Amino acid sequence: MTDASSIPTGRPTLTIDGKSWEPRDRLAKEVLISAKSAQRVRAHTTYVGNVAYVERDDFFKKLISRRERNQPPPRKFAPGPARSR
């Protein structure tokens, strides 16, 4: 009899041409974002068996660049003496 803990669950990580491809939803859970937000990252996606797989390194690079792009610019203060209230 097979132990229930030894049966794999979920989708496996794929290795294609030395690159690691993981299900997009799994990576979204890993970085604590929604599946829809992970889709908006616009990382290169391939579908295998109706499951969206993204390249792990590409996903994180695009996620980081997206967060950097959405940061507000640093505040610039006017030069000169401080104003009194």
N, C-alpha and C positions, 0 to 999 in steps of 0.2 A: 504494500500500500504506500502511496506517495504522501509525504508530509505536505500539508497545505501551505506552509511557509516557503517551500521550495518551488512552488509554481509561480512563474513570472507574471506580474500584472502590469498593465499599461503598455505603452509602445516602447520599443527598444531604441537606443541611440544608434544611428547609422554612421558608418565611416565610408566616405566616398572620396577617392583620390587623396587620402590622408587628411581629409577635413571631417570634423565631427558635426553631424546634423542631428538636431534634437527636435522633438515636437514643440511647436510654438507655445502651446498652452503650458507645458511643463516649465519652459524658461520664464514665462510670465509669472507663474507661481513662485519661482525661485527668486525673482527680483521684486515680488510683491506688487505687481501691476495687474490690471484686468486683461482678459484675452483680447478685448477690443483695442486697448491701448497698445498691446503687443503687435496687433495687426497694423496699427498706424505708424509703427516704427519704420515700416517699408523696407525691411531686410529682405534679401533674396530668398524666395520661398519656393519649395518644390512639394508637390503633393504625392504621397505614397499611401494607397489604400484609404483615400478620403481623409487623410491626416496631414495637416500642414507642418512641414519640417523646415527649419531655418538653420543656416550655418551658425554655430555657436559664436565664433569670433566676430563674424560680420554683424550679428544681432547686437552684441554688446558694444561694438564700435559705433553703430548707428544710434543706439540708445543713449550713449554718453554724449555724442555730438548733438543729439536732439535736446538733451537736458541743458547743455552748455548754451545752445542757441536760445533757449527760452528764459535764460537768466536775465533779469533787468540790468541795464547798463549801470555802472557805478555812478553815484551822485557826484556832480561837480558843484563845488561851492564857489561863489563869486569871490575874487580876490579883493583885498582891502580890509579896512578895519571892521571889527565885529560891530554889528548893530546893537543898539540898546533897545530894550522892549519898552 
